Amino acid sequence: MDAVDAAVDIPGLVELARLPGISRGELLADLTQADLTQAEPLQAVTTLRRERPDLSPTLASAVIAQRGYQAKAKALGALPEGGPWLTTEVGLEQASRPEVAEHRAATLAAAGVRAVVDTCAGIGMDSRAFLAAGLEVVAFERDPVTFEVCRANLEHAVEVFGGRAGIECTDSTEAGVIAAAVAALPSPVAVFVDPARRGAHRPVDGTRSRSERDKELWSPPWSFVEHIRDQFACIAVKTPPGFNPDAQWKAEWVAVGSSVVECALYSPPASKGAERTATILSDSNEWSLDFDIDAVRPTAFGLRGFLAEVHPVARRTGALAQICADAPNLAPVTDATMWITADSPEPASPALRWFEVLGFGSLDQVASMCQERGIERVALKTVESKRSQGDIRTRLGLADGDEYAIVVIAELRDYVLVRRMQQT
């Protein structure tokens, strides 16, 4: 008996997941062409059932819901391109981004890993990436409906990438479950843990459920992760960006574009990387910096001719000191700021966004500079300001812009007028 067959009514999402991949793909593709998501959900379901009377009401509702998720995911870049990939509302929030999952899989493969036990598979995003990297996979998902979604997704992934993937509707924290899976796979085997870190209930305003800061309230809790580390040599763990790992882990903070999305942990045999790494993934390339967590922050320069805004993945991790150590022409403007300064906009790096300094002074003086230069729009870089951005904007009387900006630097009394340099 399948995981949800004990229930009287099979959820529509499970019906959809159990359809043959071709039928499921055609159904979702038909919906794309009909563009039914422009209508209200009930109207969209009615329209779909009029065109496809063979569909049950629950199945038609599931199809409409999936199309809504697909539209949201496309805007976020949160689901793989192509194919009848299924998700859930929670799955869309919690799954690894495709490029991050692929980066993790490549890290494990480069370390010589041949197979992975995915202990908290969710909708299967990481398992898909492991398959694409040529690794054999055994996945566990304890929620019956999410299990059906994951099974459908992995069946499609095997069709695309080949390889072998097994999935069980099981709680991987039960005694012996992971050990049995590891024993059945070709070694070396990595155990991957992605604890759920959000509460079960959404706030009344409909926003995402709150992130849980107490790691013992994660599911599974951090103590289980440490227990797994004591049992197996190759471990990979997905943690939030603000996580502070101990020295037993190799840690890689990963950003996609301008957002830091996770802190990826590896036991030493699971990664050939450095002890601490900051990585930026983008459409054009991948940038990484190995850094010494104890690197000494250089002495401040004071304001020079150019400013660099440091990427959050470097600001959060201590990699800023390493960036300056690797390029002696760089230093912070003051001892308290994250803004770096130099006499020329070098080096060019995805971790640095360069600005030319046009002038500095009091807010009124900077406003006069803007008027003299014919600048009508400015961005405000005021994270380090004690004065509210609204107050500054009102005093300036200038609209928001992109080419020019006013920067507030901690411990620097002057406001700084800058022009954004073109990235190369």
Buried (B, 14 or more C-beta within 10 A) or exposed (E): EEBBEEEEEBBBBBBBBBBEBEEBBEBBEBBEEBEBBEBEEEEBBBBBBEEBEEBEEBBBBBBBBBBBBBEBBEEEEBBBEEBBBBBBEBBBBBBBBBBBBBBBBBBBBEBEBBBBBBBBBBBBBBBBBBBBBEBBBBBBBBBBBBBBBBBBBBBBBBEEBEBEBBBBBBBBBEEEBBBEBBEEBEEBBBBBBBBBBBEEEBEEEEEEBEEBEEBEEBBBBBEBBBEBBEEBBBBBBBBBBEBEBEEEBBBBBBBBEEEBBBBBBBBBBBBEBBBBBBBBBEEEEEBBBBBBEEBEEBEBBEBBEBBBBBBBBBBBBBBBBBBBBEBEBBBBBBEEBBBBBBEEBBBEBBBBBBBBBBBBBEBEEBBEBBEEEEBEEBBBBBBBBEEEEEEBBEEBEBEEBEEBBBBBBBEBEBBBBBBBBEEE
